[in-house]
Amino acid sequence: MKRPSCWLFATALIVASSSAALAMQKTGWDGTWSGAWGGQPDQATSVTIANGRVVSFTYQGMSHPVASSNVAATAITYQDQGNVVTLTKRSETTAAATLQTGMGNATAVLTRQ
């Protein structure tokens, strides 16, 4: 590969990777989303999202780290101990949440704090 071709290729890679990084950061999800499973105050929960990924969730006052999540423009999915949580954005400040567990399912409306 000739030198000008190398520079062009390198520039294209930098632009592509920068665009992907910006897209991940600009999902519009960053912040803490709070609510309660089943609308019950004793089932309080929150999900903290930073830099385009779920970093932790809190349930009944206890915080738990999240190792991996799938964050898209309108939905987020993450798992913890076999439980699957999906958030679906309704607006910039509200999201519907579903929890699927081996013992049953629950729903919540979460609001960005």
KOLNUTI-633540 format. One record per atom (N, C-alpha, C): x, y, z; atom name. Coordinates in nm, 3 decimals. Each point is the difference from the previous one (the first is absolute). Layout:
BEGIN
> X_Y_Z_CA
...
//
This chain:
BEGIN
> 0.086_-0.117_0.000_N
> -0.086_0.117_0.000_CA
> 0.091_0.123_0.000_C
> -0.027_0.092_-0.085_N
> 0.079_0.122_-0.008_CA
> -0.035_0.093_0.115_C
> 0.092_0.090_0.033_N
> -0.016_0.089_0.115_CA
> -0.131_0.080_-0.004_C
> -0.041_0.067_-0.112_N
> -0.127_0.073_0.001_CA
> -0.119_-0.093_0.027_C
> 0.005_-0.121_-0.050_N
> -0.108_-0.096_0.025_CA
> -0.006_-0.037_0.147_C
> 0.115_-0.016_0.063_N
> 0.006_-0.033_0.143_CA
> -0.065_0.111_0.083_C
> 0.033_0.126_-0.033_N
> -0.057_0.113_0.074_CA
> -0.151_0.007_-0.018_C
> -0.046_-0.023_-0.121_N
> -0.144_0.003_-0.026_CA
> -0.070_-0.110_0.077_C
> 0.058_-0.120_-0.001_N
> -0.057_-0.113_0.072_CA
> -0.003_0.028_0.151_C
> 0.110_0.053_0.054_N
> 0.008_0.031_0.143_CA
> -0.103_0.106_0.038_C
> -0.014_0.102_-0.083_N
> -0.099_0.105_0.026_CA
> -0.140_-0.057_0.001_C
> -0.030_-0.087_-0.095_N
> -0.133_-0.061_-0.006_CA
> -0.027_-0.083_0.125_C
> 0.098_-0.073_0.050_N
> -0.017_-0.079_0.122_CA
> -0.025_0.089_0.121_C
> 0.073_0.109_0.010_N
> -0.018_0.092_0.113_CA
> -0.139_0.061_-0.003_C
> -0.045_0.044_-0.115_N
> -0.134_0.060_-0.011_CA
> -0.107_-0.103_0.034_C
> 0.014_-0.122_-0.050_N
> -0.100_-0.104_0.027_CA
> -0.005_-0.034_0.148_C
> 0.115_-0.015_0.064_N
> 0.000_-0.034_0.142_CA
> -0.050_0.116_0.085_C
> 0.031_0.122_-0.036_N
> -0.049_0.117_0.073_CA
> -0.151_0.011_-0.011_C
> -0.054_-0.026_-0.118_N
> -0.145_0.006_-0.019_CA
> -0.070_-0.106_0.083_C
> 0.058_-0.120_0.005_N
> -0.060_-0.107_0.081_CA
> 0.002_0.037_0.148_C
> 0.109_0.056_0.046_N
> 0.010_0.040_0.141_CA
> -0.101_0.109_0.033_C
> -0.014_0.098_-0.087_N
> -0.098_0.106_0.023_CA
> -0.142_-0.055_-0.001_C
> -0.029_-0.094_-0.088_N
> -0.133_-0.059_-0.007_CA
> -0.033_-0.071_0.130_C
> 0.097_-0.071_0.060_N
> -0.024_-0.069_0.125_CA
> -0.026_0.100_0.113_C
> 0.072_0.111_0.001_N
> -0.016_0.097_0.107_CA
> -0.128_0.082_-0.013_C
> -0.053_0.011_-0.118_N
> -0.116_0.086_-0.022_CA
> -0.129_-0.079_-0.012_C
> -0.016_-0.104_0.081_N
> -0.121_-0.079_-0.005_CA
> -0.117_0.071_0.065_C
> 0.029_0.102_0.083_N
> -0.107_0.070_0.068_CA
> -0.049_-0.074_0.124_C
> 0.070_-0.103_0.042_N
> -0.039_-0.078_0.116_CA
> 0.074_0.041_0.126_C
> 0.114_0.066_-0.011_N
> 0.084_0.026_0.116_CA
> -0.077_0.070_0.112_C
> 0.020_-0.050_0.121_N
> -0.067_0.053_0.118_CA
> -0.050_-0.114_0.086_C
> -0.074_0.035_0.104_N
> -0.059_-0.102_0.088_CA
> -0.151_0.000_-0.022_C
> -0.053_-0.117_-0.028_N
> -0.142_-0.021_-0.027_CA
> -0.060_-0.073_0.120_C
> -0.103_0.057_0.060_N
> -0.056_-0.057_0.123_CA
> -0.149_-0.027_-0.011_C
> -0.044_-0.101_0.074_N
> -0.140_-0.036_0.006_CA
> -0.019_-0.112_0.101_C
> -0.109_-0.078_-0.016_N
> -0.026_-0.111_0.091_CA
> -0.068_-0.113_-0.077_C
> 0.050_-0.121_0.021_N
> -0.061_-0.115_-0.067_CA
> -0.144_-0.015_0.047_C
> -0.091_-0.013_-0.095_N
> -0.141_-0.012_0.032_CA
> -0.060_0.125_0.061_C
> 0.075_0.111_-0.003_N
> -0.048_0.124_0.059_CA
> -0.002_-0.003_0.152_C
> 0.060_-0.103_0.060_N
> 0.001_-0.017_0.145_CA
> 0.122_0.068_0.061_C
> -0.021_0.095_0.094_N
> 0.113_0.073_0.060_CA
> 0.107_-0.091_0.062_C
> -0.039_-0.115_0.053_N
> 0.098_-0.090_0.061_CA
> 0.081_-0.077_-0.105_C
> -0.031_0.020_-0.129_N
> 0.072_-0.064_-0.110_CA
> 0.079_0.103_-0.081_C
> 0.051_0.103_0.071_N
> 0.074_0.109_-0.065_CA
> 0.121_-0.052_-0.076_C
> 0.023_0.059_-0.116_N
> 0.113_-0.038_-0.084_CA
> 0.052_0.122_-0.074_C
> 0.126_-0.005_-0.039_N
> 0.055_0.103_-0.088_CA
> 0.110_-0.063_-0.084_C
> 0.024_0.060_-0.115_N
> 0.103_-0.047_-0.093_CA
> 0.087_0.120_-0.034_C
> 0.131_-0.015_0.016_N
> 0.093_0.108_-0.030_CA
> 0.073_-0.031_-0.130_C
> -0.007_0.094_-0.094_N
> 0.060_-0.015_-0.132_CA
> 0.100_0.114_-0.019_C
> 0.121_-0.036_-0.039_N
> 0.105_0.101_-0.022_CA
> 0.081_-0.038_-0.124_C
> 0.029_0.100_-0.082_N
> 0.079_-0.021_-0.122_CA
> -0.057_-0.111_-0.088_C
> -0.131_-0.005_-0.008_N
> -0.065_-0.094_-0.090_CA
> 0.000_-0.144_0.046_C
> 0.013_-0.026_0.132_N
> -0.010_-0.137_0.050_CA
> -0.058_0.000_0.141_C
> -0.069_-0.108_0.036_N
> -0.054_-0.015_0.135_CA
> 0.117_-0.033_0.092_C
> 0.019_0.080_0.103_N
> 0.111_-0.024_0.093_CA
> -0.047_-0.066_0.130_C
> -0.125_0.026_0.040_N
> -0.051_-0.063_0.122_CA
> -0.152_0.013_0.005_C
> -0.058_-0.082_0.089_N
> -0.141_0.016_0.031_CA
> -0.014_-0.010_0.150_C
> -0.106_0.058_0.052_N
> -0.028_-0.005_0.143_CA
> -0.138_-0.061_0.018_C
> -0.011_-0.092_0.095_N
> -0.129_-0.059_0.031_CA
> -0.014_0.000_0.151_C
> -0.106_0.061_0.049_N
> -0.028_0.012_0.142_CA
> 0.120_0.054_0.078_C
> 0.067_0.100_-0.058_N
> 0.109_0.068_0.067_CA
> 0.138_-0.064_-0.015_C
> 0.009_-0.117_-0.061_N
> 0.130_-0.066_-0.018_CA
> 0.046_0.014_-0.144_C
> 0.120_0.054_-0.018_N
> 0.056_0.022_-0.133_CA
> 0.075_-0.124_-0.048_C
> -0.013_-0.029_-0.130_N
> 0.065_-0.115_-0.061_CA
> 0.067_0.046_-0.130_C
> 0.127_-0.035_-0.022_N
> 0.065_0.035_-0.127_CA
> -0.056_-0.083_-0.114_C
> 0.008_0.054_-0.121_N
> -0.043_-0.072_-0.120_CA
> 0.121_-0.017_-0.090_C
> 0.033_-0.125_-0.034_N
> 0.121_-0.028_-0.078_CA
> -0.018_0.033_-0.148_C
> -0.117_-0.027_-0.054_N
> -0.020_0.029_-0.142_CA
> -0.147_0.032_-0.027_C
> -0.020_0.079_-0.103_N
> -0.135_0.039_-0.039_CA
> -0.003_0.025_-0.149_C
> -0.119_-0.004_-0.056_N
> -0.021_0.030_-0.141_CA
> -0.083_0.128_-0.005_C
> 0.063_0.110_-0.042_N
> -0.066_0.130_-0.002_CA
> -0.021_0.045_-0.144_C
> -0.125_0.026_-0.035_N
> -0.034_0.052_-0.133_CA
> -0.078_0.130_0.021_C
> -0.035_0.064_-0.108_N
> -0.067_0.130_0.009_CA
> -0.132_-0.006_0.075_C
> -0.077_-0.107_-0.015_N
> -0.132_-0.006_0.062_CA
> -0.016_-0.111_0.103_C
> 0.101_-0.084_0.020_N
> -0.014_-0.110_0.097_CA
> 0.134_-0.039_0.059_C
> -0.006_-0.051_0.122_N
> 0.116_-0.049_0.072_CA
> -0.035_-0.136_0.057_C
> 0.096_-0.092_-0.004_N
> -0.017_-0.130_0.065_CA
> 0.124_-0.030_0.080_C
> -0.019_-0.051_0.122_N
> 0.113_-0.049_0.079_CA
> -0.049_-0.118_0.083_C
> 0.096_-0.080_0.047_N
> -0.032_-0.119_0.079_CA
> 0.074_0.003_0.133_C
> -0.063_-0.064_0.100_N
> 0.064_-0.017_0.129_CA
> -0.052_-0.129_0.062_C
> 0.089_-0.093_0.025_N
> -0.034_-0.128_0.063_CA
> -0.118_-0.068_-0.068_C
> 0.000_-0.003_-0.132_N
> -0.105_-0.067_-0.076_CA
> -0.126_0.082_-0.020_C
> -0.009_0.118_0.059_N
> -0.114_0.088_-0.019_CA
> 0.031_0.095_-0.115_C
> -0.099_0.027_-0.082_N
> 0.019_0.089_-0.115_CA
> -0.087_0.124_0.018_C
> 0.062_0.116_-0.013_N
> -0.071_0.127_0.010_CA
> 0.008_0.070_-0.135_C
> -0.114_0.047_-0.049_N
> -0.007_0.075_-0.126_CA
> -0.066_0.134_0.028_C
> 0.065_0.107_-0.042_N
> -0.057_0.134_0.009_CA
> -0.032_0.045_-0.142_C
> -0.119_0.053_-0.019_N
> -0.042_0.052_-0.130_CA
> -0.036_0.147_0.019_C
> 0.069_0.085_-0.074_N
> -0.019_0.144_0.018_CA
> -0.137_0.043_-0.053_C
> -0.074_0.073_0.083_N
> -0.128_0.059_-0.040_CA
> 0.017_0.147_-0.038_C
> 0.091_0.067_0.073_N
> 0.029_0.141_-0.026_CA
> 0.142_0.026_0.051_C
> 0.043_0.123_-0.003_N
> 0.134_0.031_0.051_CA
> 0.011_-0.016_0.151_C
> -0.115_-0.007_0.069_N
> 0.003_-0.010_0.146_CA
> -0.070_-0.122_0.057_C
> -0.067_-0.082_-0.083_N
> -0.068_-0.119_0.052_CA
> 0.033_-0.123_-0.085_C
> 0.000_-0.114_0.068_N
> 0.024_-0.128_-0.067_CA
> -0.085_-0.108_0.065_C
> -0.046_-0.094_-0.081_N
> -0.069_-0.117_0.052_CA
> 0.106_-0.106_0.028_C
> -0.011_-0.067_0.113_N
> 0.096_-0.103_0.036_CA
> -0.072_-0.132_0.020_C
> 0.062_-0.108_-0.047_N
> -0.052_-0.134_0.026_CA
> 0.111_-0.083_0.063_C
> -0.039_-0.083_0.095_N
> 0.091_-0.088_0.070_CA
> -0.049_-0.142_-0.021_C
> 0.087_-0.085_-0.053_N
> -0.034_-0.141_-0.021_CA
> 0.087_-0.083_0.094_C
> -0.065_-0.074_0.088_N
> 0.073_-0.086_0.094_CA
> -0.056_-0.141_-0.007_C
> 0.068_-0.093_0.063_N
> -0.049_-0.136_0.008_CA
> -0.124_-0.012_0.087_C
> -0.026_0.102_0.081_N
> -0.115_-0.002_0.089_CA
> -0.118_0.082_-0.052_C
> 0.018_0.064_-0.115_N
> -0.107_0.081_-0.056_CA
> 0.052_0.128_-0.062_C
> -0.089_0.083_-0.045_N
> 0.036_0.124_-0.068_CA
> -0.058_0.119_0.076_C
> 0.060_0.117_-0.024_N
> -0.050_0.123_0.060_CA
> 0.023_0.114_-0.098_C
> -0.075_0.108_0.020_N
> 0.016_0.119_-0.083_CA
> 0.013_0.121_0.089_C
> 0.056_0.106_-0.058_N
> 0.015_0.127_0.074_CA
> 0.007_0.113_-0.103_C
> -0.033_0.118_0.045_N
> 0.023_0.121_-0.077_CA
> 0.115_0.071_0.071_C
> 0.109_0.027_-0.075_N
> 0.116_0.066_0.056_CA
> 0.007_0.143_-0.052_C
> 0.041_0.091_0.086_N
> 0.015_0.140_-0.035_CA
> 0.145_0.040_0.020_C
> 0.053_0.073_-0.100_N
> 0.139_0.049_0.013_CA
> 0.005_0.106_0.108_C
> 0.093_-0.017_0.092_N
> 0.016_0.093_0.113_CA
> 0.094_0.112_-0.037_C
//
